[in-house]
């Protein structure tokens, strides 16, 4: 595996950063995960746009132009044998020698990217879906920033696994559903697709955006509205969407079956529309 680090391509094992990197010490950085299908970066413009928004939100400038990003990311992808991959890309505020929460001016950002093979979702998940529990959303109020600081997400993922589930859907203190630990949430009710509106509580998922567009193109009605546990419990279908897994059907919610207890018909349709959109 080849990594891109601060302008150079090198073997992944040889990519090293300073212990004084603010990404390491403070989690002071942002990231993107970009899927690659048949060697083509999927929705790259949307990912670069979100990358820029995350950087702006943390008072950083984008180190590269879109053209520079495109050239280097395509170069990175083409150094790997896999047709389907995902790129992990991270930009941190850089190295600072004296510890201080306040960043020094004129730091040089650390820019890092590497590729992983993108495995297809297992047959058993496609047949039987995943198991979800609901958990309190313990995160901050800027979940719209794709920050590398993922400790709450990791803790909630661990808590979900400890309860025997594959993942969790997160509920705010006021009872509103936000998203999954690393995904957005959709439900299907009476053939209408419902998802929480964009806000500072959720990441503006690229897959979420694509699914809304595909649904519109195929006359599936989409409504953005706040959702509660009661909506999840009454749903015909629940999906979790992300760049590395498309839409995953949820078939067990807090140990109760969702709808028929099998991946639903609208999800099946969306799977095939999504597969067409990728190529
Ligand atoms: N996560 N919400 C959160 C909290 C996420 O971490 C992600 C993606 C999403 C879905 O966004 P998108 O459709 O753009 O991938 C929503 C990535 C895959 C990750 O952290 O690995």
Boltz pocket constraint, residues with backbone or C-beta under 6 A from the ligand:
constraints:
  - pocket:
      binder: B
      contacts: [[A, 33], [A, 143], [A, 179], [A, 180], [A, 181], [A, 182], [A, 183], [A, 184], [A, 202], [A, 203], [A, 204], [A, 205], [A, 206], [A, 207], [A, 208], [A, 241], [A, 242], [A, 243], [A, 244]]
      max_distance: 6.0
